[in-house]
Amino acid sequence: MSHRRSALISGAGIAGPALAYWLNEYGWQVTVVEAAPGIRPGGQTVDLRGAGRTVIERMGLMPAARAACVEQKGIAWVDASGRHRSEMPVDAFGGDGIVSEVEILRGDLASLLYSAADDHVEYLFGTRITALDDSGDEVTVTLSDGTVRTVDLVFGADGPHSAVRRSVFGPEEDVVHPVGGYTAWFTAPSTSMDTHGWYEMFQAPGGLVASIRPDTDPTRMKASLAFASEPLMYDRNDIDAQRSLIAERFAGTGWHAPQLAEAARTAEDFYLDALVQVRMDSWTSGRVALVGDAGYCPCPLTGMGTSLALVGAYVLAGELAAADGDHRRAFARYEQVLRPYVEQGQQMPGGGMKMFAPKSAFVIRVGQMLNRAITSRVLQPLARKMFFSHAENIELPDYSTAPEQQMSEQLRSAR
Ligand SMILES: Cc1cc2nc3c(=O)[nH]c(=O)nc-3n(C[C@H](O)[C@H](O)[C@H](O)COP(=O)(O)OP(=O)(O)OC[C@H]3O[C@@H](n4cnc5c(N)ncnc54)[C@H](O)[C@@H]3O)c2cc1C
């Protein structure tokens, strides 16, 4: 290798730090730019299941992930008085149900991935790409701090509204498909709310869904307020307007919803976004590739966002190592190896938005009956096959003997 290969990654959520870790393992020089001032703390728990969990194991992070795990008994659908109308315990579907066996706060997972390689990877927080020029031989990138970098490859790991994707692949409207609703995630004080370890969900007619689940800190809850809606015009930078939007939608709703809407007004980690899927024919162009939600956001309702991001980062870096840095060959393999997994991961759970946020009391009752039926001993095996096995549907290649891996081991022992 004549020079150390270099990469610039936009976004330090889940996919960005995971990709940075693997590229660094293979001897690349990596810089990550993140628009936020630090690793973003927000979000509820995310699942570590199937191949996503295997990637975490191969990174050697499983003991830390298990230590940061949030204990949950399962998911329960409640009525306005808080009574459980149906339950899906965590051990249903072999630990791969809606609440999986290993659940970790999204912010904790992002911090873990960041700490796995932050000594060797350059992280620039509060920074974004403002211009990108792919000459065919290298990519020149201008950053918001005014500096200019020239690197071999650029990766967009900047979420469903990826700026890298917009600048290289075209307008957001062509590839971002609304699923029919919005969701806000935030932390709320647990005052007078005790779920006794359950992830509790309350559905109200009109397509309103409120939920709370345990935090690692018992004085707090992870909350979500979601609603069915046609696409809305709103300013994604105006957080106060988004807080008001949530408060208006949930005014007069039952259960803990008004209390949660009030907490949403001040929560520091408040985050609202449309429920969307990103579907693209290709995730690579020239010397630029997309990874995670930027290229194939499956929509949070699938529970597959984290697995796709982790597996995507692992395969992308692994194929670059296997191709000894030949990005054309590696990008083609990345698309080939990952696409079937992404297509399965993007399959929406039965009934999609209509069953997640039903419009009528009748459909809410039908949903509760269905939940009871599929968790029954007779139907569990069939339901597991139909709804909860996507995370396993990939044979993860082993890149440990790739040429770049061997090269980087020599490099490390020489350090
Ligand atoms: C605050 C937050 C809370 C979330 N909560 C949940 C949840 O509770 N449940 C769930 O299922 N999913 C949640 N998600 C989505 C989930 O993290 C992803 O679906 C999945 O983990 C894939 O991760 P990703 O790294 O591709 O995208 P993301 O996790 O969205 O990370 C993208 C990163 O890119 C950064 N970024 C965006 N634009 C730019 C730019 N122009 N330049 C530089 N950086 C940029 C963002 O600040 C973010 O850190 C949340 C995402 C965020 C950002």
The ligand as an SDF file (V2000), in Angstrom:
LIG
                    3D

 53 58  0  0  0  0  0  0  0  0999 V2000
  -31.8280   11.7770   18.4130 C   0  0  0  0  0  0  0  0  0  0  0  0
  -32.2970   10.5010   17.7530 C   0  0  0  0  0  0  0  0  0  0  0  0
  -33.1850    9.6580   18.4360 C   0  0  0  0  0  0  0  0  0  0  0  0
  -33.6040    8.4590   17.8490 C   0  0  0  0  0  0  0  0  0  0  0  0
  -34.4370    7.6440   18.5570 N   0  0  0  0  0  0  0  0  0  0  0  0
  -34.8510    6.4710   18.0470 C   0  0  0  0  0  0  0  0  0  0  0  0
  -35.7040    5.5860   18.7940 C   0  0  0  0  0  0  0  0  0  0  0  0
  -36.0800    5.8730   19.9030 O   0  0  0  0  0  0  0  0  0  0  0  0
  -36.1180    4.4420   18.1970 N   0  0  0  0  0  0  0  0  0  0  0  0
  -35.7200    4.0930   16.9310 C   0  0  0  0  0  0  0  0  0  0  0  0
  -36.1010    3.0300   16.4350 O   0  0  0  0  0  0  0  0  0  0  0  0
  -34.8990    4.8920   16.2160 N   0  0  0  0  0  0  0  0  0  0  0  0
  -34.4600    6.0730   16.7270 C   0  0  0  0  0  0  0  0  0  0  0  0
  -33.6370    6.9050   15.9970 N   0  0  0  0  0  0  0  0  0  0  0  0
  -33.2090    6.4480   14.6750 C   0  0  0  0  0  0  0  0  0  0  0  0
  -32.0990    5.3910   14.8030 C   0  0  0  0  0  0  0  0  0  0  0  0
  -30.9960    5.9220   15.4970 O   0  0  0  0  0  0  0  0  0  0  0  0
  -31.6820    4.9470   13.4090 C   0  0  0  0  0  0  0  0  0  0  0  0
  -32.7910    4.4020   12.7270 O   0  0  0  0  0  0  0  0  0  0  0  0
  -30.6630    3.8320   13.3260 C   0  0  0  0  0  0  0  0  0  0  0  0
  -29.9900    3.5900   14.5050 O   0  0  0  0  0  0  0  0  0  0  0  0
  -29.6820    4.0750   12.1780 C   0  0  0  0  0  0  0  0  0  0  0  0
  -28.7110    4.9980   12.5880 O   0  0  0  0  0  0  0  0  0  0  0  0
  -27.9690    6.0190   11.6230 P   0  0  0  0  0  0  0  0  0  0  0  0
  -26.6280    6.2140   12.2210 O   0  0  0  0  0  0  0  0  0  0  0  0
  -28.0740    5.5880   10.2180 O   0  0  0  0  0  0  0  0  0  0  0  0
  -28.8300    7.3410   11.7360 O   0  0  0  0  0  0  0  0  0  0  0  0
  -29.0010    8.3460   12.9760 P   0  0  0  0  0  0  0  0  0  0  0  0
  -29.0110    7.6120   14.2500 O   0  0  0  0  0  0  0  0  0  0  0  0
  -30.1850    9.2070   12.6400 O   0  0  0  0  0  0  0  0  0  0  0  0
  -27.6660    9.2290   12.9660 O   0  0  0  0  0  0  0  0  0  0  0  0
  -27.4080   10.2190   11.9980 C   0  0  0  0  0  0  0  0  0  0  0  0
  -26.4430   11.2260   12.6080 C   0  0  0  0  0  0  0  0  0  0  0  0
  -26.0860   12.1700   11.5820 O   0  0  0  0  0  0  0  0  0  0  0  0
  -26.1160   13.4700   12.1210 C   0  0  0  0  0  0  0  0  0  0  0  0
  -26.3360   14.4090   11.0110 N   0  0  0  0  0  0  0  0  0  0  0  0
  -27.5010   14.7010   10.3830 C   0  0  0  0  0  0  0  0  0  0  0  0
  -27.2790   15.5730    9.3930 N   0  0  0  0  0  0  0  0  0  0  0  0
  -25.9480   15.8320    9.3920 C   0  0  0  0  0  0  0  0  0  0  0  0
  -25.0930   16.6450    8.5810 C   0  0  0  0  0  0  0  0  0  0  0  0
  -25.5870   17.3790    7.5680 N   0  0  0  0  0  0  0  0  0  0  0  0
  -23.7720   16.6700    8.8440 N   0  0  0  0  0  0  0  0  0  0  0  0
  -23.2430   15.9290    9.8870 C   0  0  0  0  0  0  0  0  0  0  0  0
  -24.0060   15.1490   10.6870 N   0  0  0  0  0  0  0  0  0  0  0  0
  -25.3400   15.0970   10.4290 C   0  0  0  0  0  0  0  0  0  0  0  0
  -27.2230   13.4390   13.1410 C   0  0  0  0  0  0  0  0  0  0  0  0
  -27.0720   14.4680   14.1150 O   0  0  0  0  0  0  0  0  0  0  0  0
  -27.0450   12.0510   13.7390 C   0  0  0  0  0  0  0  0  0  0  0  0
  -26.1510   12.0640   14.8310 O   0  0  0  0  0  0  0  0  0  0  0  0
  -33.1890    8.1150   16.5310 C   0  0  0  0  0  0  0  0  0  0  0  0
  -32.3120    8.9830   15.8430 C   0  0  0  0  0  0  0  0  0  0  0  0
  -31.8570   10.1520   16.4350 C   0  0  0  0  0  0  0  0  0  0  0  0
  -30.9030   11.0660   15.6820 C   0  0  0  0  0  0  0  0  0  0  0  0
  1  2  1  0
  2  3  1  0
  2 52  2  0
  3  4  2  0
  4  5  1  0
  4 50  1  0
  5  6  2  0
  6  7  1  0
  6 13  1  0
  7  8  2  0
  7  9  1  0
  9 10  1  0
 10 11  2  0
 10 12  1  0
 12 13  2  0
 13 14  1  0
 14 15  1  0
 14 50  1  0
 15 16  1  0
 16 17  1  0
 16 18  1  0
 18 19  1  0
 18 20  1  0
 20 21  1  0
 20 22  1  0
 22 23  1  0
 23 24  1  0
 24 25  2  0
 24 26  1  0
 24 27  1  0
 27 28  1  0
 28 29  2  0
 28 30  1  0
 28 31  1  0
 31 32  1  0
 32 33  1  0
 33 34  1  0
 33 48  1  0
 34 35  1  0
 35 36  1  0
 35 46  1  0
 36 37  1  0
 36 45  1  0
 37 38  2  0
 38 39  1  0
 39 40  1  0
 39 45  2  0
 40 41  1  0
 40 42  2  0
 42 43  1  0
 43 44  2  0
 44 45  1  0
 46 47  1  0
 46 48  1  0
 48 49  1  0
 50 51  2  0
 51 52  1  0
 52 53  1  0
M  END
$$$$
